[in-house]
Amino acid sequence: MTFEDLTPLLAGAGIRGRLEPNRPLADITWFRVGGPAQLLFTPADEADLCAFLAALPQEVPVLTIGLASNLLVRDGGVEGAVIRLSPKGFAGARAEGMRLTVGAALPDVKAARAAADAGIAGLAFYRGIPGAIGGALRMNAGAYGTETKDRLVSARAVDRKGRVHVLQNADFGYTYRHSTAPDDLVFTEATYAGEPGDRAEILAAMDEITSKREETQPIKSRTGGSTFKNPPGEKAWQLIDAAGCRGLTVGGAQMSELHCNFMLNLGEATADDLERLGETVRGRVKATSGVALDWEIKRIGVPAGDPVPPFMEAL
């Protein structure tokens, strides 16, 4: 299917959002690497998202991204349609009693601040997570002893056929950095429960989290956060350090000297450099400790040697 074939289908559905064929993604991701999306769609609001997914032919692959803070886009690009929720349509926040409802595109840090401003305690941990709410829902994001599952009440989502669903906490099947929610769901909104708290105390706790991150993590570098999940009973960074991988480089990619579970783009890295570095670390950790590290960073797309064709030519 060509973009010309797809255009009238979407136009007939009254799509109001932005459609960008062959859109480079490198400037979106925190690593600043990667190839293009065959089609990038930025919906205007939930109704627009529903219309797009209902009109999109089922054979077109769909992938949703957020702030791309823990995303590694391979150099060959991403096949099909990539959906990115806009702050304008999906980043609202409203408090009702001790419950906070936020849009899926709202950065986690802003959700923490909205809770603090409403005197809702229990969401300050989101200050330490460099992503948006949609990603936090998908991967049960957590920090400093609290995870998404501990505070989530429910979430709204749209499926591949454009139908809206409301999921309760139990529907996510949460475990460490994982949920069993269907892959085709695009989250649009989430509601959390907290308890009464003093705004000044909550903000002070958030400031403490900020200070800890600045001291221990390379947050001002081109990075993607924690590269690997902590194995049961272990710390990934300790296994990486023991394997001699602190500061290890492959091409323009490096394991951080400050926090060796963070990969860095030193400036000229490719996605392939970063992925080869990660796999080298996994191999060395396996050889020295017997532990197989699992990626926490999400890797998408195809390698440079097998790039996706331009959408205007073929899908």
N, C-alpha and C positions, 0 to 999 in steps of 0.2 A: 504493500500500500504506500502510495506517495503522499506527501504533505498536501498536494493539490486534491487528492481524493478525500483526505481527512477533513480539509477545511470546510466544505459544504455541510458535512455531517455535524460539525461543531457549531457552525453558523446557524444551522437550522434549530439547534438546541438553545439558541439565545445565550451563548457563552459570553460573559462580561469580563472575565479575567484576561490576563496577558498570555499569549501563546508565542513562544520563541523557538523556532526550529534551529537545530544545530548550535545550541547555546553553550559556550564554554563554561565549565564549572570550576576551574582552578581559582578564579577570583572569589568564589563563594566559600570554598573550604578553608579551614584554618591552616592546613598544611600548604595551601597555595599550589597544589599540583593536580593533575588529572586532565582527562579529555572532555569532550562535549557531551551533553545530553542530546539525543536525537530530537527531542521536543521537551521544552521546559514550560510547565503551566503554573501560573500563579493565580489561583482563584480569588474572586472578589470577596466571597463569603461562603458560608456553608451551603446555601442553596445553589450557588454557582458551581461549587465542587460536586454536588449531587448531579447537576445537569451534565457536567463534563464526563463524569464516570459513567453515567447512564448512556450517553451518546457514543463514548469511545468503544470501538470494536473490541470484542473480548480477546482477539489474538494479539492486541498491542500490550506488551508488558508495561506494568506500572510500578513505580518506586517513589516513595515519599522521603524527602529530606527536610531537615530543619535548619539549624544554625550551622550544621556540618562541622561541629566542633570535635566530633570523634569519628569522622568519616574519611576514608582513604579512597578516592576515585582513581581507578586505574587509568593509565595513559591513553588507552584506546577509546575511552568514552563509555557511555551508558546507552544501551539499547532501549527503545520505546519511549514512553512518557515519564518524565520526572515531575513530581508535584512538589511545589514549595509554598507553604502557607505564608501569606503576607502579614506583617505586623498590623497593617491597617484593618484587616478583616478578622484576624484571629489572635489578637493579643490584648483583649480586654481583661479587666479584673474587677470583681464586685464581691463585697462581703455581706453576709447575712448571718448575724449572730457570730457563732464560732466556726462558721463555714466560709471558705473562700472558693469562688469559682473563677477560673482563668482560662483564657484561650490557649490552644496548643502551640501557637507561635510565640507566646510570651517567654522571654528568657527566664531561666530558673531564678537568677538573681533578682529579677523584678518581681517574681512571684513571692520570694522571701520578703522583699521590701513592702509589697502590698499587704502581706499578712501582718508585718510589724506595724504598719500605719493603722491597721484596723484593730490592733491590740490582740492579735491571734498568735499564741505561742505554738511552737511545734514544727514550723516550716523554715526555721533559720538555717537548717542544714543545706537547703537549696542554694544558699550563698556560695557554697563551695563547689558547685557543679556547673561547668561551663557549657551549658546547652540550653535547649528549650523544653517546654513541658511535654510536647509530643514525644520526643526522644526519651524523656524521663519515664513516661508511661510505658513505652515499649520495652525498655531494658531494666526497669525497676532501679533507676538511678538512686544512689545513696552516697552519703558522706558523713563522717564524724558520728558514726553510731546509729544513724537513722536512714531508712530507705523509703522509697515512694510508697511501698505497700503498707507502711506503718501509718500513713496519713490519708491515703486516697479513699474517697467514698465511692465515687462513680465517675464515668467518663462517657462523652458522646463520641461517636465514630461513624464514618460513612464507608460502606463496603464497595466492592468492585462494580456492583450494578447500580450504585447511586442511592442505596437505601440507608437511612439513619438508624443507628442502634444505640442503646444506652447500656453500658456494661457496669456491673457492680464490682467492687474490689475482688470478690471471690472468683469472678469470671476470668480474671487475668492469670490465675494459676501461678502466682509469683514465686520465684526462687531467686537465688543470688544472680543479679544482673541478667535476668531472663523472665519472660512472660510467655504464656501459651496462647495469648490472644491471636486470632487469625492474622496471617501476614498481610492479607489484602485490606485490612481496616486502616483508614486514615483518621487519626484522632483529631477532633476539632475543639474539644473543651473538657475540662476536668474540674471536679469539686473535691476539696480537701476539708478535713475536720481538724480543728486544733482545740486549744483551751485558752481561757483568759490569761493574758500576759501584759506586762508593763512595756509600753513601746520603747522607752529608753533602754530597758534591760535587754530587750530583744535585739535592738540595733547594736548594743554593745557586744552581744554575743556574735552578731554578724561581722562586726569589725575584728573580733578576735579570730574568726575563721579566715577573714581576708589576710590578716597578718601571718597566720600559719601557712597559708598557701604561698604568699610571697617569699617566705623564708625557705620553704622546702620544695617548691615546684617552679619550673621554668615557664611561668604563665605569660611572660612577655615575648616568648619565642614562637616560631611557627611550629606548633605542636598539635597533638590531638588528644591530650589528656593521657590517662592510663592506657598503656598499650595492651597489657595482658590482664586477665582476671586473676584474682588471688585464688590459688588452689586451696582446697579444704585444709585448714590447719597450717597454712603457709602464707608467706608474703611474697608476691611475685618479685618485688624489687630485691629482696634478700637473695632469692635464687639466682637472679640475673647478676647481682654483684658477685656472688660466690663463683659464678661461672666465668668471671673475668670480663664481663661485657659492659661495665660502666665506661662510657666514653667511646665505645666501639663505633667505627664508621664504615659505611658502605657507600661509595660515591659521595653524593652531597648530603647523605643522611647520617645521623649520629644518635646513639643512646645518650641521654643527658648525663653530664657529670654531676649535676645537682640532684636529680632524681632519676635513677637509671631504669625506671619503668616508663619513662617518657621518651618518645622518639622526636627528633628535631629535624626540620629542614634547614640546613645551614645557609641556604640561599639559592642554590642551583640544583637541589635534589629533584629527581623524578619520582613518580609514584612507584616505579619499579625499584629504585634505590631503597625507598622506605620499606617496601614489602620484603625485599631480599634481606634487608637488615633485620627485620622482625623474624623472618624464618631462620636466619643465622643464629639469632639469640635463642630461639626455640630449640634449635639443634644442640647448641652448647649446653643449655640448661638440662635438656634430656640426657645428654652424655654424662654430665657431672652429678646430677641428683636423681635421675630416673623419673623426674616429673615432666609431664607434657603440658606446657602452658597453652591456654586457650586465649585467642585474640579477644580483647574487649573492643578495640577499634573495629568498626564495621567497614569491610572492604567491598566495593561494588565496581561493576563495569568489567571491561575486557582489557587485556594487555595491549601495548603499543603495536605489537606485531600482528594483531588481528583486530584492527579498529572497526568500529561500527560505521556503516555507510552513512553519508549525509541523508537526512530525512527527505530532502527535496528529490532525491533520486530513488530511494527505496527504503522500506522498513524491514 
